[in-house]
């Protein structure tokens, strides 16, 4: 049996607007969901569960074509908008990525990045190659606006591993960062030990070495079950709870 991985969404054709230059491009997803996909089954007969769209007022199943969007304004009161009305409210051409400006790479905190795509061209393009070279030499990130899957986005376009990467950005109001925590007092010796511990654990960022251990355990358990082998429980290592901060720092350095 081969474990299935969810497929990537399809490539989308678009165009990149850079001043008065218009570059036909393809938007290609670079992320894939590696989680093992499960179906929900009835425990008694192992039949797959179905989800039915049901109207409790009419007491009947409803077709997708009979469903509209409604915004709740009061108890049991809604303002409805059809798909056509929503489409007419769009202010951007969904097949266009319009660059509005350029910023320094350090100006965008990583917390703003959402999903990423790689931009390619269907055929050789002088304009695309020129834009890529200019973006790389300027060491800037382009900020643009576009529509992806009916949703309006601002995006960041940057160079990564000789490719042009486009990342959707969260809006500022979507990011909620709490007020700074109250700073507790600590000694200089405790700070020095903490800095030594950080220095002793420094490493290179090598993402190819990071694996989803939980998903790997699931895949291994499925393979064993298919062969009739029972999986053993994974033993979780218990860490000692040391309340004395200085002692915890000193012991941590010894264990590195």
ChimeraX commands (.cxc) that place a marker at each C-alpha (Angstrom):
marker #1 position 0.00,0.00,0.00 radius 0.5
marker #1 position 1.27,3.48,-0.84 radius 0.5
marker #1 position 0.49,6.23,1.64 radius 0.5
marker #1 position -1.27,9.04,-0.17 radius 0.5
marker #1 position -0.12,12.64,0.07 radius 0.5
marker #1 position -2.57,15.46,-0.66 radius 0.5
marker #1 position -1.98,16.85,-4.15 radius 0.5
marker #1 position -0.77,20.36,-4.81 radius 0.5
marker #1 position -3.31,22.83,-6.13 radius 0.5
marker #1 position -3.02,23.47,-9.85 radius 0.5
marker #1 position -0.73,26.02,-11.42 radius 0.5
marker #1 position -2.42,29.34,-12.13 radius 0.5
marker #1 position -1.75,31.57,-15.13 radius 0.5
marker #1 position -1.31,35.25,-14.32 radius 0.5
marker #1 position 0.71,38.32,-15.26 radius 0.5
marker #1 position 3.18,40.45,-13.35 radius 0.5
marker #1 position 2.74,44.21,-13.74 radius 0.5
marker #1 position 6.02,46.11,-13.24 radius 0.5
marker #1 position 5.43,49.77,-14.09 radius 0.5
marker #1 position 4.20,49.69,-17.70 radius 0.5
marker #1 position 5.85,46.29,-18.27 radius 0.5
marker #1 position 3.46,43.33,-18.27 radius 0.5
marker #1 position 5.00,39.84,-17.88 radius 0.5
marker #1 position 2.90,36.67,-18.43 radius 0.5
marker #1 position 3.73,34.21,-15.64 radius 0.5
marker #1 position 2.64,31.00,-13.94 radius 0.5
marker #1 position 2.00,30.83,-10.20 radius 0.5
marker #1 position 3.18,27.45,-8.89 radius 0.5
marker #1 position 2.56,26.26,-5.32 radius 0.5
marker #1 position 5.75,25.12,-3.57 radius 0.5
marker #1 position 4.11,23.69,-0.45 radius 0.5
marker #1 position 2.57,20.28,-0.02 radius 0.5
marker #1 position 0.69,18.77,2.88 radius 0.5
marker #1 position 2.63,15.69,4.02 radius 0.5
marker #1 position 0.17,14.75,6.76 radius 0.5
marker #1 position -1.36,11.29,6.39 radius 0.5
marker #1 position -4.96,11.71,5.25 radius 0.5
marker #1 position -7.64,9.78,7.15 radius 0.5
marker #1 position -11.30,9.19,6.30 radius 0.5
marker #1 position -13.94,9.15,9.01 radius 0.5
marker #1 position -15.66,5.75,9.23 radius 0.5
marker #1 position -18.62,4.34,11.11 radius 0.5
marker #1 position -17.03,2.28,13.88 radius 0.5
marker #1 position -19.65,-0.47,13.56 radius 0.5
marker #1 position -19.40,-1.25,9.82 radius 0.5
marker #1 position -16.35,0.78,8.66 radius 0.5
marker #1 position -18.46,2.67,6.10 radius 0.5
marker #1 position -17.24,6.15,5.19 radius 0.5
marker #1 position -19.26,8.93,6.83 radius 0.5
marker #1 position -21.01,11.44,4.55 radius 0.5
marker #1 position -21.74,15.06,5.42 radius 0.5
marker #1 position -25.14,16.32,4.33 radius 0.5
marker #1 position -26.09,20.00,3.89 radius 0.5
marker #1 position -29.40,20.13,5.72 radius 0.5
marker #1 position -31.91,22.95,6.31 radius 0.5
marker #1 position -33.59,22.49,9.72 radius 0.5
marker #1 position -36.38,24.93,8.77 radius 0.5
marker #1 position -37.39,23.14,5.55 radius 0.5
marker #1 position -36.38,19.79,7.03 radius 0.5
marker #1 position -34.64,18.62,3.88 radius 0.5
marker #1 position -31.23,18.19,2.25 radius 0.5
marker #1 position -30.08,21.25,0.30 radius 0.5
marker #1 position -28.14,21.32,-3.00 radius 0.5
marker #1 position -25.02,23.48,-3.30 radius 0.5
marker #1 position -26.77,25.59,-5.97 radius 0.5
marker #1 position -29.44,26.54,-3.41 radius 0.5
marker #1 position -26.92,27.91,-0.89 radius 0.5
marker #1 position -26.04,31.62,-0.66 radius 0.5
marker #1 position -23.78,33.61,1.68 radius 0.5
marker #1 position -25.33,35.57,4.55 radius 0.5
marker #1 position -23.83,38.04,7.04 radius 0.5
marker #1 position -25.53,37.92,10.44 radius 0.5
marker #1 position -26.70,41.37,11.64 radius 0.5
marker #1 position -29.13,40.23,14.35 radius 0.5
marker #1 position -30.69,37.08,15.73 radius 0.5
marker #1 position -32.02,35.18,12.69 radius 0.5
marker #1 position -31.45,38.26,10.47 radius 0.5
marker #1 position -28.93,38.18,7.62 radius 0.5
marker #1 position -27.75,40.38,4.78 radius 0.5
marker #1 position -27.27,38.10,1.77 radius 0.5
marker #1 position -24.76,38.50,-1.05 radius 0.5
marker #1 position -24.68,36.37,-4.19 radius 0.5
marker #1 position -21.44,35.15,-5.75 radius 0.5
marker #1 position -22.03,37.60,-8.62 radius 0.5
marker #1 position -22.41,40.53,-6.21 radius 0.5
marker #1 position -19.21,39.52,-4.40 radius 0.5
marker #1 position -17.37,39.23,-7.72 radius 0.5
marker #1 position -18.47,42.75,-8.70 radius 0.5
marker #1 position -16.94,44.13,-5.49 radius 0.5
marker #1 position -13.42,43.06,-6.45 radius 0.5
marker #1 position -11.15,46.00,-7.14 radius 0.5
marker #1 position -8.38,44.04,-8.82 radius 0.5
marker #1 position -8.01,41.92,-11.92 radius 0.5
marker #1 position -7.63,38.40,-10.51 radius 0.5
marker #1 position -5.22,37.49,-13.32 radius 0.5
marker #1 position -2.81,40.31,-12.56 radius 0.5
marker #1 position -0.12,40.89,-9.90 radius 0.5
marker #1 position 0.44,44.64,-9.64 radius 0.5
marker #1 position 3.68,45.79,-8.01 radius 0.5
marker #1 position 3.10,48.86,-5.84 radius 0.5
marker #1 position 6.62,49.36,-4.48 radius 0.5
marker #1 position 9.86,47.92,-3.10 radius 0.5
marker #1 position 11.10,47.53,0.48 radius 0.5
marker #1 position 14.22,46.29,2.23 radius 0.5
marker #1 position 14.24,42.59,3.17 radius 0.5
marker #1 position 14.66,43.39,6.87 radius 0.5
marker #1 position 11.51,45.55,6.90 radius 0.5
marker #1 position 9.14,42.54,6.74 radius 0.5
marker #1 position 8.94,40.52,9.93 radius 0.5
marker #1 position 8.58,36.76,9.18 radius 0.5
marker #1 position 5.30,36.71,11.13 radius 0.5
marker #1 position 3.63,38.45,8.14 radius 0.5
marker #1 position 4.43,35.65,5.67 radius 0.5
marker #1 position 1.62,33.18,4.91 radius 0.5
marker #1 position 1.73,30.88,1.81 radius 0.5
marker #1 position 4.49,30.85,-0.79 radius 0.5
marker #1 position 4.57,30.23,-4.55 radius 0.5
marker #1 position 7.27,30.19,-7.21 radius 0.5
marker #1 position 6.76,32.39,-10.28 radius 0.5
marker #1 position 7.80,30.96,-13.64 radius 0.5
marker #1 position 7.27,31.88,-17.29 radius 0.5
marker #1 position 5.57,29.65,-19.90 radius 0.5
marker #1 position 8.25,30.61,-22.45 radius 0.5
marker #1 position 11.58,32.43,-22.45 radius 0.5
marker #1 position 10.96,36.03,-21.41 radius 0.5
marker #1 position 13.45,38.90,-21.65 radius 0.5
marker #1 position 11.25,41.02,-19.34 radius 0.5
marker #1 position 11.05,38.27,-16.71 radius 0.5
marker #1 position 14.82,37.68,-16.78 radius 0.5
marker #1 position 15.45,41.43,-16.51 radius 0.5
marker #1 position 13.05,41.79,-13.58 radius 0.5
marker #1 position 14.66,38.82,-11.80 radius 0.5
marker #1 position 18.17,40.24,-12.24 radius 0.5
marker #1 position 17.13,43.74,-11.15 radius 0.5
marker #1 position 15.32,42.37,-8.07 radius 0.5
marker #1 position 18.38,40.33,-7.10 radius 0.5
marker #1 position 20.89,43.17,-7.57 radius 0.5
marker #1 position 18.71,45.71,-5.76 radius 0.5
marker #1 position 18.42,43.37,-2.72 radius 0.5
marker #1 position 14.85,44.56,-2.41 radius 0.5
marker #1 position 11.49,42.82,-1.98 radius 0.5
marker #1 position 8.63,43.83,-4.26 radius 0.5
marker #1 position 5.25,44.47,-2.63 radius 0.5
marker #1 position 2.31,43.76,-4.93 radius 0.5
marker #1 position -1.44,43.17,-4.77 radius 0.5
marker #1 position -3.42,40.41,-6.42 radius 0.5
marker #1 position -6.29,37.94,-6.02 radius 0.5
marker #1 position -5.71,34.25,-5.31 radius 0.5
marker #1 position -8.67,31.86,-5.13 radius 0.5
marker #1 position -11.15,34.79,-4.88 radius 0.5
marker #1 position -9.29,36.38,-1.93 radius 0.5
marker #1 position -7.50,39.73,-2.13 radius 0.5
marker #1 position -3.87,39.72,-0.97 radius 0.5
marker #1 position -0.82,41.88,-0.69 radius 0.5
marker #1 position 2.20,39.75,-1.55 radius 0.5
marker #1 position 5.98,39.92,-1.15 radius 0.5
marker #1 position 8.06,38.95,-4.18 radius 0.5
marker #1 position 11.71,38.08,-3.54 radius 0.5
marker #1 position 14.65,36.04,-4.81 radius 0.5
marker #1 position 15.33,32.67,-3.15 radius 0.5
marker #1 position 17.71,30.01,-4.47 radius 0.5
marker #1 position 17.76,31.64,-7.93 radius 0.5
marker #1 position 13.95,31.59,-8.13 radius 0.5
marker #1 position 11.33,34.31,-7.80 radius 0.5
marker #1 position 9.21,33.50,-4.76 radius 0.5
marker #1 position 5.87,35.16,-4.09 radius 0.5
marker #1 position 4.48,34.99,-0.55 radius 0.5
marker #1 position 1.04,36.13,0.53 radius 0.5
marker #1 position 1.09,38.47,3.50 radius 0.5
marker #1 position -1.20,38.66,6.50 radius 0.5
marker #1 position -2.85,42.04,7.00 radius 0.5
marker #1 position -1.74,43.98,10.05 radius 0.5
marker #1 position -5.14,43.61,11.75 radius 0.5
marker #1 position -4.88,39.82,11.42 radius 0.5
marker #1 position -1.78,39.69,13.61 radius 0.5
marker #1 position -2.43,40.03,17.33 radius 0.5
marker #1 position 0.70,40.44,19.43 radius 0.5
marker #1 position 0.10,40.88,23.18 radius 0.5
marker #1 position 1.70,43.64,25.21 radius 0.5
marker #1 position 5.24,42.99,26.41 radius 0.5
marker #1 position 5.50,40.72,29.43 radius 0.5
marker #1 position 6.67,42.13,32.73 radius 0.5
marker #1 position 10.43,41.78,33.02 radius 0.5
marker #1 position 11.51,39.84,36.12 radius 0.5
marker #1 position 14.87,40.51,37.74 radius 0.5
marker #1 position 17.80,38.19,37.05 radius 0.5
marker #1 position 21.51,38.27,37.88 radius 0.5
marker #1 position 24.39,38.98,35.51 radius 0.5
marker #1 position 25.70,35.44,36.15 radius 0.5
marker #1 position 22.35,33.96,35.08 radius 0.5
marker #1 position 22.44,36.05,31.89 radius 0.5
marker #1 position 26.03,34.96,31.16 radius 0.5
marker #1 position 25.06,31.30,31.59 radius 0.5
marker #1 position 22.03,31.74,29.30 radius 0.5
marker #1 position 24.26,33.31,26.63 radius 0.5
marker #1 position 26.77,30.45,26.98 radius 0.5
marker #1 position 23.95,27.93,26.59 radius 0.5
marker #1 position 22.73,29.65,23.42 radius 0.5
marker #1 position 26.28,29.74,22.03 radius 0.5
marker #1 position 26.79,26.03,22.81 radius 0.5
marker #1 position 23.61,25.14,20.90 radius 0.5
marker #1 position 24.27,27.24,17.80 radius 0.5
marker #1 position 23.94,25.41,14.49 radius 0.5
marker #1 position 23.28,25.91,10.79 radius 0.5
marker #1 position 19.70,25.99,9.57 radius 0.5
marker #1 position 19.41,22.78,7.51 radius 0.5
marker #1 position 15.66,22.21,6.87 radius 0.5
marker #1 position 16.30,18.95,4.99 radius 0.5
marker #1 position 17.28,17.39,8.31 radius 0.5
marker #1 position 14.01,18.29,10.02 radius 0.5
marker #1 position 11.35,15.59,9.67 radius 0.5
marker #1 position 7.82,15.35,11.03 radius 0.5
marker #1 position 8.45,12.63,13.59 radius 0.5
marker #1 position 4.77,12.23,14.44 radius 0.5
marker #1 position 3.76,11.68,10.80 radius 0.5
marker #1 position 6.63,9.24,10.33 radius 0.5
marker #1 position 5.36,7.27,13.35 radius 0.5
marker #1 position 1.84,7.19,11.84 radius 0.5
marker #1 position 3.12,5.93,8.48 radius 0.5
marker #1 position 5.19,3.24,10.21 radius 0.5
marker #1 position 2.18,2.17,12.32 radius 0.5
marker #1 position 0.02,1.84,9.18 radius 0.5
marker #1 position 2.65,-0.32,7.47 radius 0.5
marker #1 position 2.92,-2.56,10.54 radius 0.5
marker #1 position -0.87,-2.91,10.87 radius 0.5
marker #1 position -1.08,-3.96,7.23 radius 0.5
marker #1 position 1.39,-6.75,8.05 radius 0.5
marker #1 position -0.50,-7.65,11.22 radius 0.5
marker #1 position 2.18,-6.29,13.53 radius 0.5
marker #1 position 1.13,-4.32,16.58 radius 0.5
marker #1 position 2.93,-1.02,17.11 radius 0.5
marker #1 position 4.67,-0.36,20.38 radius 0.5
marker #1 position 3.85,2.77,22.35 radius 0.5
marker #1 position 6.34,5.58,21.86 radius 0.5
marker #1 position 8.09,6.34,25.12 radius 0.5
marker #1 position 8.19,10.08,25.83 radius 0.5
marker #1 position 11.34,11.19,27.59 radius 0.5
marker #1 position 10.53,12.87,30.88 radius 0.5
marker #1 position 12.60,15.94,31.69 radius 0.5
marker #1 position 13.53,16.85,35.22 radius 0.5
marker #1 position 11.65,19.91,36.46 radius 0.5
marker #1 position 14.36,22.01,38.10 radius 0.5
marker #1 position 12.89,25.08,39.78 radius 0.5
marker #1 position 16.20,26.75,40.64 radius 0.5
marker #1 position 17.08,28.81,37.53 radius 0.5
marker #1 position 20.83,28.93,38.16 radius 0.5
marker #1 position 21.00,25.19,38.77 radius 0.5
marker #1 position 18.93,24.50,35.64 radius 0.5
marker #1 position 21.27,26.64,33.50 radius 0.5
marker #1 position 24.40,24.99,34.94 radius 0.5
marker #1 position 23.04,21.47,34.41 radius 0.5
marker #1 position 21.93,22.36,30.88 radius 0.5
marker #1 position 25.47,23.43,29.97 radius 0.5
marker #1 position 26.88,20.19,31.40 radius 0.5
marker #1 position 24.47,18.12,29.26 radius 0.5
marker #1 position 25.31,19.84,25.98 radius 0.5
marker link #1:1,2 radius 0.2
marker link #1:2,3 radius 0.2
marker link #1:3,4 radius 0.2
marker link #1:4,5 radius 0.2
marker link #1:5,6 radius 0.2
marker link #1:6,7 radius 0.2
marker link #1:7,8 radius 0.2
marker link #1:8,9 radius 0.2
marker link #1:9,10 radius 0.2
marker link #1:10,11 radius 0.2
marker link #1:11,12 radius 0.2
marker link #1:12,13 radius 0.2
marker link #1:13,14 radius 0.2
marker link #1:14,15 radius 0.2
marker link #1:15,16 radius 0.2
marker link #1:16,17 radius 0.2
marker link #1:17,18 radius 0.2
marker link #1:18,19 radius 0.2
marker link #1:19,20 radius 0.2
marker link #1:20,21 radius 0.2
marker link #1:21,22 radius 0.2
marker link #1:22,23 radius 0.2
marker link #1:23,24 radius 0.2
marker link #1:24,25 radius 0.2
marker link #1:25,26 radius 0.2
marker link #1:26,27 radius 0.2
marker link #1:27,28 radius 0.2
marker link #1:28,29 radius 0.2
marker link #1:29,30 radius 0.2
marker link #1:30,31 radius 0.2
marker link #1:31,32 radius 0.2
marker link #1:32,33 radius 0.2
marker link #1:33,34 radius 0.2
marker link #1:34,35 radius 0.2
marker link #1:35,36 radius 0.2
marker link #1:36,37 radius 0.2
marker link #1:37,38 radius 0.2
marker link #1:38,39 radius 0.2
marker link #1:39,40 radius 0.2
marker link #1:40,41 radius 0.2
marker link #1:41,42 radius 0.2
marker link #1:42,43 radius 0.2
marker link #1:43,44 radius 0.2
marker link #1:44,45 radius 0.2
marker link #1:45,46 radius 0.2
marker link #1:46,47 radius 0.2
marker link #1:47,48 radius 0.2
marker link #1:48,49 radius 0.2
marker link #1:49,50 radius 0.2
marker link #1:50,51 radius 0.2
marker link #1:51,52 radius 0.2
marker link #1:52,53 radius 0.2
marker link #1:53,54 radius 0.2
marker link #1:54,55 radius 0.2
marker link #1:55,56 radius 0.2
marker link #1:56,57 radius 0.2
marker link #1:57,58 radius 0.2
marker link #1:58,59 radius 0.2
marker link #1:59,60 radius 0.2
marker link #1:60,61 radius 0.2
marker link #1:61,62 radius 0.2
marker link #1:62,63 radius 0.2
marker link #1:63,64 radius 0.2
marker link #1:64,65 radius 0.2
marker link #1:65,66 radius 0.2
marker link #1:66,67 radius 0.2
marker link #1:67,68 radius 0.2
marker link #1:68,69 radius 0.2
marker link #1:69,70 radius 0.2
marker link #1:70,71 radius 0.2
marker link #1:71,72 radius 0.2
marker link #1:72,73 radius 0.2
marker link #1:73,74 radius 0.2
marker link #1:74,75 radius 0.2
marker link #1:75,76 radius 0.2
marker link #1:76,77 radius 0.2
marker link #1:77,78 radius 0.2
marker link #1:78,79 radius 0.2
marker link #1:79,80 radius 0.2
marker link #1:80,81 radius 0.2
marker link #1:81,82 radius 0.2
marker link #1:82,83 radius 0.2
marker link #1:83,84 radius 0.2
marker link #1:84,85 radius 0.2
marker link #1:85,86 radius 0.2
marker link #1:86,87 radius 0.2
marker link #1:87,88 radius 0.2
marker link #1:88,89 radius 0.2
marker link #1:89,90 radius 0.2
marker link #1:90,91 radius 0.2
marker link #1:91,92 radius 0.2
marker link #1:92,93 radius 0.2
marker link #1:93,94 radius 0.2
marker link #1:94,95 radius 0.2
marker link #1:95,96 radius 0.2
marker link #1:96,97 radius 0.2
marker link #1:97,98 radius 0.2
marker link #1:98,99 radius 0.2
marker link #1:99,100 radius 0.2
marker link #1:100,101 radius 0.2
marker link #1:101,102 radius 0.2
marker link #1:102,103 radius 0.2
marker link #1:103,104 radius 0.2
marker link #1:104,105 radius 0.2
marker link #1:105,106 radius 0.2
marker link #1:106,107 radius 0.2
marker link #1:107,108 radius 0.2
marker link #1:108,109 radius 0.2
marker link #1:109,110 radius 0.2
marker link #1:110,111 radius 0.2
marker link #1:111,112 radius 0.2
marker link #1:112,113 radius 0.2
marker link #1:113,114 radius 0.2
marker link #1:114,115 radius 0.2
marker link #1:115,116 radius 0.2
marker link #1:116,117 radius 0.2
marker link #1:117,118 radius 0.2
marker link #1:118,119 radius 0.2
marker link #1:119,120 radius 0.2
marker link #1:120,121 radius 0.2
marker link #1:121,122 radius 0.2
marker link #1:122,123 radius 0.2
marker link #1:123,124 radius 0.2
marker link #1:124,125 radius 0.2
marker link #1:125,126 radius 0.2
marker link #1:126,127 radius 0.2
marker link #1:127,128 radius 0.2
marker link #1:128,129 radius 0.2
marker link #1:129,130 radius 0.2
marker link #1:130,131 radius 0.2
marker link #1:131,132 radius 0.2
marker link #1:132,133 radius 0.2
marker link #1:133,134 radius 0.2
marker link #1:134,135 radius 0.2
marker link #1:135,136 radius 0.2
marker link #1:136,137 radius 0.2
marker link #1:137,138 radius 0.2
marker link #1:138,139 radius 0.2
marker link #1:139,140 radius 0.2
marker link #1:140,141 radius 0.2
marker link #1:141,142 radius 0.2
marker link #1:142,143 radius 0.2
marker link #1:143,144 radius 0.2
marker link #1:144,145 radius 0.2
marker link #1:145,146 radius 0.2
marker link #1:146,147 radius 0.2
marker link #1:147,148 radius 0.2
marker link #1:148,149 radius 0.2
marker link #1:149,150 radius 0.2
marker link #1:150,151 radius 0.2
marker link #1:151,152 radius 0.2
marker link #1:152,153 radius 0.2
marker link #1:153,154 radius 0.2
marker link #1:154,155 radius 0.2
marker link #1:155,156 radius 0.2
marker link #1:156,157 radius 0.2
marker link #1:157,158 radius 0.2
marker link #1:158,159 radius 0.2
marker link #1:159,160 radius 0.2
marker link #1:160,161 radius 0.2
marker link #1:161,162 radius 0.2
marker link #1:162,163 radius 0.2
marker link #1:163,164 radius 0.2
marker link #1:164,165 radius 0.2
marker link #1:165,166 radius 0.2
marker link #1:166,167 radius 0.2
marker link #1:167,168 radius 0.2
marker link #1:168,169 radius 0.2
marker link #1:169,170 radius 0.2
marker link #1:170,171 radius 0.2
marker link #1:171,172 radius 0.2
marker link #1:172,173 radius 0.2
marker link #1:173,174 radius 0.2
marker link #1:174,175 radius 0.2
marker link #1:175,176 radius 0.2
marker link #1:176,177 radius 0.2
marker link #1:177,178 radius 0.2
marker link #1:178,179 radius 0.2
marker link #1:179,180 radius 0.2
marker link #1:180,181 radius 0.2
marker link #1:181,182 radius 0.2
marker link #1:182,183 radius 0.2
marker link #1:183,184 radius 0.2
marker link #1:184,185 radius 0.2
marker link #1:185,186 radius 0.2
marker link #1:186,187 radius 0.2
marker link #1:187,188 radius 0.2
marker link #1:188,189 radius 0.2
marker link #1:189,190 radius 0.2
marker link #1:190,191 radius 0.2
marker link #1:191,192 radius 0.2
marker link #1:192,193 radius 0.2
marker link #1:193,194 radius 0.2
marker link #1:194,195 radius 0.2
marker link #1:195,196 radius 0.2
marker link #1:196,197 radius 0.2
marker link #1:197,198 radius 0.2
marker link #1:198,199 radius 0.2
marker link #1:199,200 radius 0.2
marker link #1:200,201 radius 0.2
marker link #1:201,202 radius 0.2
marker link #1:202,203 radius 0.2
marker link #1:203,204 radius 0.2
marker link #1:204,205 radius 0.2
marker link #1:205,206 radius 0.2
marker link #1:206,207 radius 0.2
marker link #1:207,208 radius 0.2
marker link #1:208,209 radius 0.2
marker link #1:209,210 radius 0.2
marker link #1:210,211 radius 0.2
marker link #1:211,212 radius 0.2
marker link #1:212,213 radius 0.2
marker link #1:213,214 radius 0.2
marker link #1:214,215 radius 0.2
marker link #1:215,216 radius 0.2
marker link #1:216,217 radius 0.2
marker link #1:217,218 radius 0.2
marker link #1:218,219 radius 0.2
marker link #1:219,220 radius 0.2
marker link #1:220,221 radius 0.2
marker link #1:221,222 radius 0.2
marker link #1:222,223 radius 0.2
marker link #1:223,224 radius 0.2
marker link #1:224,225 radius 0.2
marker link #1:225,226 radius 0.2
marker link #1:226,227 radius 0.2
marker link #1:227,228 radius 0.2
marker link #1:228,229 radius 0.2
marker link #1:229,230 radius 0.2
marker link #1:230,231 radius 0.2
marker link #1:231,232 radius 0.2
marker link #1:232,233 radius 0.2
marker link #1:233,234 radius 0.2
marker link #1:234,235 radius 0.2
marker link #1:235,236 radius 0.2
marker link #1:236,237 radius 0.2
marker link #1:237,238 radius 0.2
marker link #1:238,239 radius 0.2
marker link #1:239,240 radius 0.2
marker link #1:240,241 radius 0.2
marker link #1:241,242 radius 0.2
marker link #1:242,243 radius 0.2
marker link #1:243,244 radius 0.2
marker link #1:244,245 radius 0.2
marker link #1:245,246 radius 0.2
marker link #1:246,247 radius 0.2
marker link #1:247,248 radius 0.2
marker link #1:248,249 radius 0.2
marker link #1:249,250 radius 0.2
marker link #1:250,251 radius 0.2
marker link #1:251,252 radius 0.2
marker link #1:252,253 radius 0.2
marker link #1:253,254 radius 0.2
marker link #1:254,255 radius 0.2
marker link #1:255,256 radius 0.2
view
